[in-house]
Amino acid sequence: MKDISIGIVILAAGKGTRYRLSGGRGHKLLALHADAAGNVQPLIALTLHNASQSGLPVALVCHPEASEIQAIAASYQAQIIRYASNGSGETIAAGVRATADWDGWLILPGDMGWVTADDIQQVARALQSGAQQARLCWQDKPGHPVGFAKQYQHALTQLNGDSGAKGLLDRDVLVTLAAAERAIRDADFAD
């Protein structure tokens, strides 16, 4: 069987509007949160740590002026893609264009620092086993990461707006994988 190169595209170019509307202050990806061991660090560091622990290549798409986020990403040896995005669709498209040599992409919002390396690997294994699309779900609620195989590359690079890749999901081919609540937890609704 051919070795399939799958990587993670972390979306970190957003403006954090929902976060601020829910009472958050500052940049949500730099807000401090505790990891599983109780160590407090910026949320994007939690996300990058878990992604890097998966053993998969990691690319982070962030605003060109987000120097603190870029510094944290560099400390995890993530590929940094600077892009002034107007929404998650554009962010995904930029990430996929910059990683065109991959055979599959796991899309992970940067504010989902509670998704573990095992969660990420579960979705990657589904793609490596031939799934065209795969995602984690908790109690029938769709979660992340969401994985897309190579045949979705062109469609992913054409995304725009702020609805991400939802429009590409096809329930006839989408493999849903049971996960814990952390698969749906993000900074906008974190405790």
Salt bridges, closest charged atoms under 4 A:
ASP103 OD2 - LYS2 NZ 3.15
ASP111 OD2 - LYS28 NZ 3.01
ASP119 OD2 - ARG182 NE 2.63
ASP186 OD2 - ARG18 NH2 3.25
ASP188 OD2 - ARG18 NH2 2.65
ASP188 OD2 - LYS28 NZ 3.47
